Amino acid sequence: MSYLELSGLQKRYGSAVAVDDVSLSVAKGEAVALLGPSGCGKTTTLRMLAGLIEPNQGMIRVDGSEITRLPAHKRNMGYVFQSYALFPHMSVARNVAFGLEERGRPKAEIARQVEEALAMVRLEGLAQRRPRELSGGQQQRVALARALVIHPSVLLLDESLSNLDAKLRDTMRHEIRSIQRSLGITTLFVTHDQVEALTMCDRIAVMHRGRIAQIGSPEDIYERPATRFVAEFVGRANALPAERGSDGRVTLWGAAQPVTAPVEQAFDIFVRPQRMRILPLSEPAGDATARVTGKVLRNVFVGDHVEVLVEGAGGQLTVEMASGSPVPPEGSEVAVVWRAQDSLPFAREAA
């Protein structure tokens, strides 16, 4: 049973369509990411859900009740903004208490719930500080506590980790996911960062040009992309131009391949860099059944892996090798191999 339901949402600004017929069902306690590039409509969708923007068409339901035209302050949504939007003149405690005060809760109840919320986000002892006296990660925790203290029906996170440095983002991803699971709170998380979407949510809705291109589990989205856009946007992938001969066989870089490609028009084969291996030309491929050859142009050390750029008859591709593995010297001729089932065919887009 869906707890949160978006049905046919559309938002237009004059002749421009920002969100076009978005429908989504979210179960109670589920965390769903709206993932996509800037301008795809994900934040507009979130703001319609929060009541900050009114849709031109469509319907929003929470726990069976329609809230499409309900004012924002009556929706009981917890919203964590990208900028955190903390009140600079208020203490941490007053920032967290704001939503409860607006609801007219008794002072004793407010004090107790604020204390519990600050403990939940590990900010005990900082209640009397001002936002300017906090680090970015601490400010993010205050914004999260303020959103959670009202016991919202739905938690909305709008690019809420984008202002943090890489290491702190990694820490906060796990902390927020742990809190979300422990509370069992239904959550919608807007992000353009695929790592955040893959690690923090039960399902991902990939948005493109105002529509949902695909929705599924993180594994489904990554391993079984439904469209070329999803394959290109989520994770990294090499696009190898393919050709189909008169006998129906598929060739890549001039070599016949055991690849099934249902499309009849011009198409490319997408392969994840980490699914490829590099071998000497004379070495058998083993269980790998697809193979192209080329010359190593460059090796780039990236920390936990080395990116090997290989150029061949059909262009260039990148292979990821684990750090510490023997890396082929630049200029050497090599074979690049992978399993046929790791080949993803998608129609070539018109130039």
C-alpha positions as CSV (number, residue, x, y, z in Angstrom):
1,M,0.0,0.0,0.0
2,S,1.3,3.4,-0.9
3,Y,1.6,6.0,1.9
4,L,2.6,8.9,-0.4
5,E,1.2,9.2,-3.9
6,L,2.0,11.6,-6.6
7,S,-0.3,11.3,-9.6
8,G,0.1,13.1,-12.9
9,L,1.9,16.2,-11.4
10,Q,2.7,18.9,-13.9
11,K,4.2,22.4,-13.4
12,R,4.5,24.9,-16.2
13,Y,6.1,28.3,-16.2
14,G,4.5,30.0,-19.3
15,S,5.3,27.7,-22.2
16,A,8.1,25.9,-20.3
17,V,7.2,22.7,-18.7
18,A,9.3,22.0,-15.5
19,V,7.5,18.9,-14.4
20,D,5.6,16.8,-16.9
21,D,3.1,14.0,-15.7
22,V,5.1,12.7,-12.8
23,S,3.5,9.8,-10.9
24,L,5.2,8.1,-8.0
25,S,4.0,5.8,-5.1
26,V,6.1,5.6,-1.9
27,A,5.4,3.0,0.9
28,K,5.3,4.1,4.5
29,G,8.8,4.2,5.9
30,E,10.4,4.0,2.5
31,A,13.2,6.3,1.4
32,V,13.1,7.3,-2.3
33,A,15.6,9.5,-4.1
34,L,14.7,11.9,-7.0
35,L,18.0,11.8,-8.9
36,G,18.9,13.8,-12.0
37,P,20.8,16.7,-13.4
38,S,20.1,20.4,-12.8
39,G,16.9,21.5,-14.5
40,C,15.3,18.0,-14.6
41,G,12.4,18.9,-12.3
42,K,13.3,17.1,-9.2
43,T,13.4,20.1,-6.8
44,T,10.2,21.5,-8.4
45,T,8.5,18.1,-7.7
46,L,9.7,18.2,-4.0
47,R,8.5,21.8,-3.6
48,M,5.1,20.9,-5.0
49,L,4.9,18.1,-2.4
50,A,5.9,20.5,0.4
51,G,3.2,23.0,-0.7
52,L,5.7,25.7,-1.7
53,I,4.7,25.5,-5.3
54,E,1.2,24.8,-6.6
55,P,0.9,22.3,-9.5
56,N,-1.0,23.1,-12.7
57,Q,-2.2,19.5,-12.8
58,G,-2.2,16.4,-10.8
59,M,-2.8,15.1,-7.3
60,I,-0.9,14.5,-4.1
61,R,-2.1,12.1,-1.4
62,V,-0.5,11.3,2.0
63,D,-1.9,8.4,4.0
64,G,-5.1,8.4,1.9
65,S,-5.8,12.1,2.2
66,E,-5.5,14.5,-0.7
67,I,-3.3,17.5,0.1
68,T,-2.8,19.0,-3.4
69,R,-4.2,22.4,-2.5
70,L,-3.5,22.3,1.2
71,P,-1.3,25.2,2.5
72,A,2.3,24.3,3.3
73,H,1.9,25.0,7.1
74,K,-0.9,22.4,7.3
75,R,0.9,19.5,5.6
76,N,3.2,18.5,8.5
77,M,6.2,18.0,6.2
78,G,9.7,18.2,7.5
79,Y,11.9,20.1,5.0
80,V,15.7,20.3,5.0
81,F,16.8,23.0,2.6
82,Q,20.1,22.9,0.7
83,S,21.1,26.1,2.5
84,Y,19.8,24.8,5.9
85,A,17.8,28.1,6.3
86,L,18.6,28.4,10.0
87,F,17.7,31.6,11.9
88,P,21.0,33.3,12.6
89,H,19.8,35.3,15.6
90,M,18.3,32.2,17.3
91,S,20.1,29.6,19.4
92,V,20.3,26.0,18.2
93,A,17.5,25.1,20.7
94,R,15.3,27.9,19.4
95,N,15.9,26.9,15.8
96,V,14.9,23.3,16.6
97,A,11.9,24.5,18.7
98,F,10.5,26.8,16.0
99,G,8.1,24.4,14.4
100,L,6.7,23.3,17.8
101,E,6.3,26.8,19.0
102,E,4.4,27.7,15.8
103,R,2.1,24.7,16.6
104,G,1.4,26.1,20.1
105,R,2.9,23.2,22.0
106,P,3.4,23.5,25.8
107,K,6.8,24.8,26.9
108,A,7.7,21.7,28.9
109,E,6.8,19.5,25.9
110,I,8.9,21.7,23.6
111,A,11.9,21.5,25.9
112,R,11.7,17.7,26.1
113,Q,11.3,17.2,22.4
114,V,14.1,19.6,21.5
115,E,16.4,17.7,23.9
116,E,15.5,14.4,22.3
117,A,15.9,15.7,18.8
118,L,19.4,17.2,19.6
119,A,20.4,13.9,21.1
120,M,19.2,12.0,18.0
121,V,21.6,14.1,15.8
122,R,24.4,14.1,18.4
123,L,24.3,17.8,19.3
124,E,24.0,17.5,23.0
125,G,25.7,20.4,24.8
126,L,25.3,22.8,21.8
127,A,21.8,24.0,22.5
128,Q,22.7,27.6,23.3
129,R,25.1,28.2,20.4
130,R,24.3,30.3,17.4
131,P,24.5,28.8,13.9
132,R,27.6,30.9,13.1
133,E,29.4,29.1,15.9
134,L,28.8,25.7,14.3
135,S,30.6,23.8,11.6
136,G,28.8,23.0,8.3
137,G,28.1,19.4,9.5
138,Q,26.6,20.7,12.8
139,Q,24.4,23.2,11.0
140,Q,23.2,20.4,8.8
141,R,22.3,18.3,11.9
142,V,20.4,21.3,13.4
143,A,18.3,21.6,10.2
144,L,17.6,17.8,10.3
145,A,16.6,18.0,14.0
146,R,14.3,20.9,13.3
147,A,12.6,18.9,10.5
148,L,12.3,15.8,12.6
149,V,11.2,17.3,15.9
150,I,7.6,18.0,14.6
151,H,7.2,14.2,13.8
152,P,6.5,14.9,10.1
153,S,4.4,12.6,8.0
154,V,7.1,12.9,5.3
155,L,10.7,14.0,5.5
156,L,11.9,16.1,2.5
157,L,15.6,16.5,1.8
158,D,16.6,19.0,-0.9
159,E,20.3,18.6,-1.9
160,S,20.9,18.8,1.9
161,L,24.5,17.4,1.7
162,S,25.8,19.4,-1.2
163,N,27.4,22.1,1.0
164,L,29.6,19.6,2.9
165,D,33.0,18.4,2.1
166,A,33.5,15.0,0.7
167,K,34.5,13.2,3.9
168,L,31.7,14.8,5.9
169,R,29.2,14.0,3.2
170,D,30.1,10.3,3.5
171,T,29.6,10.4,7.3
172,M,26.3,12.3,7.1
173,R,24.9,9.9,4.4
174,H,25.2,7.0,6.8
175,E,23.9,9.0,9.8
176,I,20.8,10.2,8.0
177,R,20.1,6.8,6.6
178,S,20.4,5.3,10.1
179,I,18.1,7.9,11.6
180,Q,15.6,7.4,8.8
181,R,15.5,3.7,9.3
182,S,15.3,3.8,13.1
183,L,12.3,6.3,12.9
184,G,10.7,4.5,10.0
185,I,9.9,7.9,8.4
186,T,8.8,8.2,4.8
187,T,11.5,10.2,3.0
188,L,11.9,11.8,-0.3
189,F,15.5,12.9,-1.1
190,V,16.4,15.2,-4.0
191,T,20.0,14.9,-5.3
192,H,22.2,15.1,-8.4
193,D,24.8,12.9,-6.6
194,Q,24.4,9.3,-7.7
195,V,26.4,8.0,-4.7
196,E,24.0,9.6,-2.3
197,A,21.0,8.1,-4.1
198,L,22.6,4.7,-4.3
199,T,23.6,4.5,-0.6
200,M,20.8,6.4,1.1
201,C,17.6,5.1,-0.5
202,D,15.5,2.0,-1.0
203,R,14.5,3.1,-4.5
204,I,15.6,5.7,-7.0
205,A,13.5,7.7,-9.4
206,V,15.8,9.0,-12.2
207,M,14.4,12.2,-13.7
208,H,15.1,13.6,-17.1
209,R,13.4,16.6,-18.8
210,G,10.6,16.8,-16.2
211,R,9.7,13.1,-16.3
212,I,10.7,10.0,-14.5
213,A,12.9,8.0,-16.9
214,Q,13.2,4.9,-14.6
215,I,12.3,4.0,-11.0
216,G,13.7,0.9,-9.2
217,S,16.1,-0.3,-6.6
218,P,19.7,1.0,-6.6
219,E,20.8,-2.3,-8.1
220,D,18.1,-2.2,-10.8
221,I,19.0,1.4,-11.8
222,Y,22.7,0.7,-11.9
223,E,22.8,-2.9,-13.4
224,R,19.7,-2.7,-15.6
225,P,19.3,0.9,-16.9
226,A,16.1,1.2,-18.9
227,T,17.2,4.1,-21.2
228,R,20.4,5.5,-22.6
229,F,20.2,8.5,-20.4
230,V,20.0,6.4,-17.2
231,A,23.0,4.3,-18.4
232,E,25.0,7.5,-19.0
233,F,23.9,9.4,-15.9
234,V,24.1,6.7,-13.2
235,G,27.6,5.4,-12.8
236,R,30.2,5.5,-15.6
237,A,30.0,3.7,-18.9
238,N,31.9,3.3,-22.1
239,A,29.8,3.8,-25.2
240,L,31.2,1.7,-28.0
241,P,29.8,2.4,-31.5
242,A,28.4,-0.9,-32.8
243,E,27.6,-2.1,-36.3
244,R,25.3,-5.0,-37.5
245,G,26.4,-6.9,-40.5
246,S,24.1,-8.4,-43.2
247,D,24.3,-11.7,-41.3
248,G,23.0,-10.1,-38.2
249,R,26.3,-10.3,-36.3
250,V,27.3,-7.3,-34.1
251,T,30.8,-5.9,-34.5
252,L,32.7,-3.5,-32.1
253,W,35.8,-1.8,-33.3
254,G,35.8,-4.1,-36.3
255,A,35.6,-7.3,-34.3
256,A,32.6,-9.6,-34.2
257,Q,31.0,-9.9,-30.7
258,P,28.6,-12.3,-29.0
259,V,26.3,-9.5,-28.2
260,T,22.5,-9.5,-28.5
261,A,21.1,-6.2,-29.7
262,P,17.4,-6.0,-30.3
263,V,17.4,-2.6,-31.8
264,E,17.5,-2.3,-35.6
265,Q,18.7,1.2,-35.9
266,A,22.2,2.5,-35.2
267,F,23.2,1.7,-31.7
268,D,26.0,1.7,-29.1
269,I,27.1,-0.9,-26.6
270,F,27.5,0.5,-23.0
271,V,30.0,-1.3,-20.7
272,R,30.9,-0.2,-17.2
273,P,34.7,0.4,-16.9
274,Q,35.1,-1.8,-13.8
275,R,33.5,-4.7,-15.7
276,M,36.3,-4.7,-18.3
277,R,39.7,-6.3,-18.0
278,I,43.0,-5.7,-19.8
279,L,45.0,-8.6,-21.1
280,P,48.1,-9.1,-23.3
281,L,47.1,-9.7,-26.9
282,S,48.3,-13.3,-26.7
283,E,46.5,-14.2,-23.5
284,P,43.1,-16.1,-23.7
285,A,40.1,-14.2,-22.4
286,G,38.9,-17.0,-20.1
287,D,35.2,-16.5,-19.1
288,A,35.1,-13.1,-20.9
289,T,33.5,-13.4,-24.3
290,A,33.6,-9.9,-25.8
291,R,36.9,-8.5,-26.9
292,V,38.4,-5.5,-28.6
293,T,42.0,-4.4,-29.1
294,G,43.8,-1.1,-28.9
295,K,46.7,0.9,-27.6
296,V,47.1,2.2,-24.0
297,L,47.2,6.0,-24.2
298,R,47.4,6.9,-20.5
299,N,47.3,5.5,-17.0
300,V,45.7,7.8,-14.3
301,F,46.1,6.9,-10.6
302,V,42.8,7.8,-8.8
303,G,43.5,6.3,-5.3
304,D,41.6,3.1,-5.0
305,H,41.9,2.3,-8.7
306,V,43.8,3.2,-11.9
307,E,42.0,4.5,-15.0
308,V,43.5,3.1,-18.1
309,L,42.6,4.9,-21.3
310,V,42.7,2.7,-24.4
311,E,42.3,3.8,-28.0
312,G,41.2,1.5,-30.8
313,A,39.6,1.5,-34.2
314,G,36.3,2.8,-32.8
315,G,37.5,5.5,-30.5
316,Q,38.5,5.4,-26.8
317,L,37.4,3.6,-23.7
318,T,38.3,3.6,-20.0
319,V,39.1,0.5,-18.0
320,E,39.3,0.6,-14.1
321,M,42.0,-1.5,-12.5
322,A,42.4,-2.0,-8.8
323,S,45.4,-0.1,-7.3
324,G,48.3,-2.4,-7.0
325,S,47.5,-4.4,-10.1
326,P,50.1,-4.6,-12.8
327,V,49.3,-1.7,-15.1
328,P,50.1,-2.0,-18.9
329,P,52.7,0.5,-20.0
330,E,51.5,3.5,-22.0
331,G,51.9,2.8,-25.8
332,S,51.4,-1.0,-25.4
333,E,49.0,-3.0,-27.5
334,V,46.4,-4.8,-25.4
335,A,43.1,-6.6,-25.5
336,V,40.1,-5.3,-23.5
337,V,37.7,-8.1,-22.6
338,W,34.4,-8.4,-20.7
339,R,31.4,-10.8,-20.3
340,A,28.7,-10.5,-23.0
341,Q,26.1,-10.1,-20.3
342,D,27.7,-6.8,-19.2
343,S,27.0,-5.3,-22.7
344,L,24.1,-2.9,-22.7
345,P,22.8,-1.9,-26.1
346,F,21.0,1.5,-26.6
347,A,20.0,3.2,-29.8
348,R,22.4,5.9,-31.0
349,E,21.0,9.4,-30.6
350,A,20.9,11.7,-33.6
351,A,23.7,14.3,-33.7
